[in-house]
Amino acid sequence: MTTPAPQLSFDASALTEPVDPRAVSAFAAELRARRRSGISVAAIIILAFVIVAGMVIVPTVFSLLIGIGQSGHAPVVAALPMLFILFVILVGGGIAWAGWRSARVTRYRLNRFAQANGMSYEERIADPPLPGMIFSLGSGRLSTDLLRGTQPRFVEFGNYQYTVKSGKNSTTYRWGYVAVKLDVPLPNIVLDATGNNGFGSNLPAAFDKEQRLSLEGDFDQHFTLYCPAGYERDALYLFTPDIMARFIDNAAELDVEIVDDWLFLYTRRKVSTLDPATWAWLFGTVGALIAKFDQWARWRDERLLAENPGLSAPAPVDAASANERLPFAPPAGLLTPPPGVAHEGRRLKRRVQWLPIVFVILIAAFWLWSRML
């Protein structure tokens, strides 16, 4: 009998319905009260605009007034450059102001959406303590617009960014992610979705090809699966045909990572958004996958017995005498490894990504060749 997928609550009306400006302002004040210290980005932008505008607008108005007083009319031609600068500043300030107001409304709508669906909203978390591959790269790590639910298990939806510096240049990478808490730690397994790749994988890490495992059916057409060497049989236990079908049908456009007791879904687009269709897709995907996670909770790593010899070779126990001493007793000779993963299965082995390096070398060679010509 097929286990039905858990029906996650889904009410998207808060994402599109009209909002009360007073309620938006009240929620913005609540968010400010949550912050322990520091100045928000919006406050910095507004402060910078006020300073720059004051440095330009005041001298401009003063110059125009002096010109009017001396000649009896405004020196229009001479003032045109300054008026143009003033116009640009005012337009830029208007755009920044509109963006600030839009961000406040977005946060308010996401909070309402979270409440309507039994979740909580968090504006931002710096350097989130998650073990996924994207959370240990670069600097300026920041998760924003996080929505968290706890039923039927803990799930976190969020947008994430980090910055990688290369000399004087820096690049900011942005991801959307879904983090699902599992019942037990599992081997580090990665499913690289082929549907979102361009010239090679879009993942920020590359893995030894010896760790690639081919599964039955057409699974390889949708995902490239990597598992630690020696854990091939464990991967086959975890990815049974019915679970593979769930991933193909619901997560074929998402990269997947299992690490420790977490499952991550990655995408290069925003996850926490005001688009109801995106949320419907994500809720359906999570609901379809977590219906099968209960069977993953029964997995145990037999290698832990080898790492912990004290757990193995239990002394013979007489079931009758044991029952007299204890309120319960396991069957004689039965020893189940504790939840966990042996050292060799906790992380995949990575390899150097040569494509970016080759690209940089080609650019440098072209620059040198053009200089020589």
N, C-alpha and C positions, 0 to 999 in steps of 0.2 A: 504493500500500500504506500503510495507516494505521500510524503509529509507536506502539507500545505505551507506555503510561504507565510511568515508572520505578516499580519496586516498592520503596517505602520500608519499611524494617524497622518492624514494629509489634508490640510485646509490651506489653500493658497490665496484666500481672499485678502489677507493683510498685505500682500505684495502689490496689489493693484487698486484697492479701494481708496477713496479720498481720505486725507489725513487732516487732523485738527492741528493748526499751527501752534496752538497753546500746548497741546500734548507733546508735540515735537520738541518745543523749547523745554518743557519739564523733563523729558527724557534726556535731553542734552545736558541739563543741569545735574541730573542723576549720574550720568557718566562722568562728568567732571568731578563729582564728589567721590566716585570710586577710585579715581587716580590718586595715588599716594603723593606724588611730587612730579615736578617737571612741567615744561610748557609744551602744549600741543603744537603740531605742525601748522594747524590752521591759525593759531595765535601768532606764530612766528611770521606767517605769510602776511597777515593783517598788519602786524607791527612794521614789517619791512615796507609794505605799501604806504602806510601813513608817513614813515620817515622820508621815503623817496618822493612821495607826492608833496610833502611839505617843502622839501628842498627845491622842487621845480615849480610848483604852483605859486608859492609865495613870491619868489623873484620875478616870475612872469607877470603876475598881476601888478607888482610894484613897478616894473619897467613900463608896462602899458600906461599906468597912471602918470608916471613922469613924462612919457611921450605926449599924452593928452594935455598935460599942463603946459608943456613947452610950445607945442604947435597948434593947440586948439582942436586937434583931431587925432585919432589913433593912428600910429604908424603901422598900417596893416601889413605892408610888404615886409618890413623889418621884423614884424612879430610872427610871420607865418611859420618859420621853423619852430619857434617856441610853442606856438599854438598846436602844431602838429605833434610835438612831444607830449604836450598836455593831453591831447586827444588820445594818443596811444596809452598813456598812463591811466586815463579814465576808463578806456575800453578794457585794458588788462585788469584793472581793479574790479570792473563789473563782472568780468568772466570769473575771476577768483572768488568774488562774493557769491555768484551763482553756484559755482562748484562747491563752496563751503556749505551753502544751504541745501544743495542736493545731497551731499554726504550726510548731513544731519537727518534728512528724511529717509535716506537709505538705511541708516542704522536703526531708526525708529521702526521702519517697516519690518526689518529682519527680526527685531526683538518681538514685535507683535506676532510675526509668523512663527517664531520659536515657541512662544507661549501657547499659540493655538494648536501646536502639534506636540505638546508635552516635552519641550526642550527648553534650554536656557541659552542666553546670548551673552557673548563676551566680545568687547570691542577689539582688543588686541592683546597679544602675549609676545614679549620679546624673548628670543632664543628658546623656543618651546622644547621641553625635554622629551622628545620623541626619538626612537631609535631608527627611523626610516632613513634611507640613503640621502634624501634631499636635506635633512635637518642637521647635517654635520659639515656642510660646505660653506665656504665664503665667510663674509661678515655681514653685520646688519641684518641678522636673521629675525624675521618678524612674521607672525601669524595674525591675520586680521579677520574680522567678522566671523567669529567662531560660533557655531551652533552645536550644542551638545545634548544628546539624549541618553538615557540610562535603561530604557526598556525597549525590547527584551534583553538588550545588552548595551554596554557603553559604545556610543558612536559619536565621532566628532567630525563635523564638516568645516572646512576653513580654506582661506586663501593664504598663500605663503610666498615670501620673497627673500632673496639673499643676494649679496653683491660680491662679485669676484674681481679683484684688482690685478691688472697686468701692467706693470710699469706705471706710467702716468694715466693709463686708461682704466676704466672700470665698466663692468657690465652687470646689470641687475636682471636676475632670472626670476620669473614669476610662475607659480604653480597653483593648482587647486588640488586639494587632497581630501580623502575620507579615511579616517582612522577607526578601526573596529577592534575592540578588546576581545581577545580569545580566552578560552578557559585554561589552556596550558601553553607553555613555550613549545614552539615547533622549530624544525630546521629552517635555516635561512633559504627561502625559495623565491625566485623572481620570475614573473610572467611578463615578458616584453611583448606588448601588443604590436602586431605587424601593421595594423590598420592606421596607426598614428605616426609611423616612421616615415622619414624622408630619405635622405642619403645616409642610410645606416640608422641605428637606434637613436631615439630622442632622449634616452635616459642619461643622467649625468655620470653614470658609472658603467664600465665595461667589465665583463667577466670572462674568465678562462673558458675557451670553447670545450675543453675536456669535461666541463660541468654541465654541458647541454644534454638534456634528456628528451628523446622523442617519444611521444605518447601515441596511443592508437587513435584511429578515426581521422577526422580532419582537424584535430586540435592544433596540429603544427601549422596549419594555414592561418590560424588566428593568433597564436602565441608561440614565442620561443621560451621554453622552460629551462631554467638553470637551478640545479640543486647541488649541494656539496658532494664531493666524491665519496662513494660508499653509502650514500643515502638514496640511491635510485629506488630501492624497494620501498622505502618509507614514502617517497614521493608518489609511487603508484598506489600505496595504501591511502594516502590523503586525497589524491585526485582520481577518484573512481569515475566511471563513465557518467553517472548522474551529476556529479559535481562539475566535471568538465563541460557538460551540456549547459549547466547554469552559467558558467563563465562565458561560454561562447554566445549564449543568447542574451546576456545582460551586461557583460563587461568587456566586450570585444574591442572597444575604443579606449579602454583604460589600461594603464600599466599597473601591475600588481606586485606587491612585495610582502612576504611573510617573514617577520623577524621578531625573535623573542616571542612574546605572547600578544603580538599585534599583527593585524592585516591592514595594509595601506593600499588605497586606490589613488593613482596619480593621473593628472591631466594638465595640459599646458593652458587650459582656459580656467576662468573663474568658476569655482564651485559654489561659493556663497554669493548669490546674485539675486536680483529681483525678477528673474525670468521663471515663471511658473513651470514651463516645460522642462527646464533644467532640473528643478527640484523633483518633478514627477519622475523623471528618468533616474535620478540618484536614489530616491526613496524606493523605487521599484527594484533597482539593482541591489541595494543593501538588503531589502526584504527577501529577495530571491536567494542571496548568498548565505545569509545567517541561518536560513532554514536547515542548511546542511552542516553547520559548524558543530552541532552537538556530537556528531560522530568523530570529529577531530579531537574532542576532549578525551577520547579513549586511547589516543596514541601515546605510547611510551617508548623512550629510547633505551634499548637494551644495552647500549654501549656504556651507560652510566654504571652498570654492574662491574664492568672492567675498570672504569676510572675509580670506583669505590669498592675495593676488594672486601671491605668490612660488611658490605651489604650482601655479598654472595655466599654461597655454601652455608646456608643456615643449619644450625644444629638440629638433629632429628628431634621432633616434638611428638609426644604421644597426645593425640587429640583428646582422649578422655581426661588425662591428668591436667591438660591445659584448660579444659573447660571447667575443672574444679577450681583452678587458680584465678581465672579471668572471667569476666562477664561474657566475653566472646573470644573466639580463637580462630585464626585462619586455618584453612586446610593445611595439613602437614606437608612441608616441602615447597609450599607456594610462596614465591617472593616476587612482587611486582615492583619494577623500578619506580622511583618517585618522579613526579612531573619535572621535566627539564630536558635539556639537550646537551649531549657530550660536546667537548670543546671543538672537535673538528667539524661539527655540524652547525655551529652558531653563526658563522659568517662565511659567505661565499668568497672565494679567492678572486681578486680583481686583476685586471691587466691594464696596461697603458693604452690610452686612446690615441692612436697614431694619426687619425685623420686631421684633427685640429693642428697637430704639430707639423704635418706635411703641408697643410694649407699656409701656416705662418712662414715656413721655409720658402715656399713658392712665392709668396708676396715679397719676402726679403730679397730673393734672387731677382725678381722682376724689377724691384726698386734699384738694386745695384746695377743691373743691366741697362736700365734707362739712364742712370747717372753716368755710366761709362760712355753711352752714345752721345 
